[in-house]
């Protein structure tokens, strides 16, 4: 039997919940993909920002093990440096006879030499291939205008267009250029005998939320429902959350809906562009033998708790990411609540392609769930770590079924029951009757910290650093 191909569709800062059937965001091609595959409702990112999350995807390692703790372009060259002794899954695909191509946002490490990490065709940011393709569409962007825009303008900070509607069509903007590069690669490799992996990574729907007129017109701004936690006063949450929310404190509900409409319209544009790739595979009769992955590096707050973007606040809107997989050996039209991480895709893809595995204790293959979406018993726990960026913070997030603990090294902790409080409006960490849950989940955090080799955090026995509900040592020691 022929080895399966891989089409990896990557977005940037896309909420997982936009793929829910009753969500107002319009994604017909993503829905089509989900109808022939498995959609994960509890997929999560191991880190809340781009570079650490993407490096985890490639290596199957948590950030403290691969070394990329912050976004690479914001720190000196000796910080957030990828440890290159670790293998990437694309390298293992090449060892298994695959042709590989990468197009769009990389952000895994700063060299841009993707060939060293298993990608034979380099169409990433900074590459000659992408620069020439962008230049070819530059004339179409020369007369860009905005029918709607909202500028953030604060003393001492650069003005920023936070959302807007442009007359430049998506084909001439970044997502269209990157999709076309992927289409060109598919046209080349689909005529060959070797299996292939095509990775296309767009910059959208990352802020600023800039969409085209056609996609924006598909949304009735006034009817868009605001998130139920949009006016959260954050009274029982870390003070930093309230401080970060100040920039948007005077926004009207109309402005919040306009931002939502632009964000959703961007996703609709991505859906259309990625649909071109799915159509090309279907036309070539290669869709059935292709593993298609749709996911994102992290989510977007989009007004939840009065906040936007990510970095500050460990809300589900940031950590819950979209994940849909379809293809040979994968169940059809299924939805699962298995909790799997972005980093778990590394061992999973290698297993699905029968490629040489990568040894890691940080991630686990979830092929069993792809075959049987009800096989979720071993996929109820999750773990994420955050180190900040520009503002250096310490956070660890632990999930266990419906329970979620946020360990805050800069303030008091958070505990939520996501089944009863999906909007995370009620922090139970300070409620006496829930202290056993806090202690149990803090112990689970310490266990993960220890087995994954996060030695610095595990050895926080110095008196003034003893801020956890319980310490890292097992009871009785």
Secondary structure, DSSP 8 states (H G I E B T S, - for coil): ----EEEEEEESS-BGGGGSTT-SS--HHHHHHHHTEEEESS-B-SSSSHHHHHHHHHHS--HHHHS--S-GGGS-TTSS---TTS--HHHHHHHTT-EEEEEE---SSSS--GGGGT-SEEEETT-HHHHHHHHHTHHHHTT--EEEEEEE--TTS--EEEEEEESS-GGGSHHHHHHHHHHHHHHHHTTSSS-EEEEEE--TTSSSEEEEHHHHTTS-GGG----TTTT---TTS-HHHHHHHGGGTT--HHHHHHHHHHHHHHHHHHHHHHHHHHHHHHHTT-STTEEEEEEES----TTGGG--SSSS---HHHHBB-EEEESTTS-SSEEE----BTTHHHHHHHHHTT------SS----HHHHH-TT--TT-SEEEEEEEESSSEEEEEEEEETTEEEEEETTS--EEEETTT-TT-----TT-GGGHHHHHHHHHHHHHHHHHTT-HHHHT--SGGG--SSS-SS-TT-
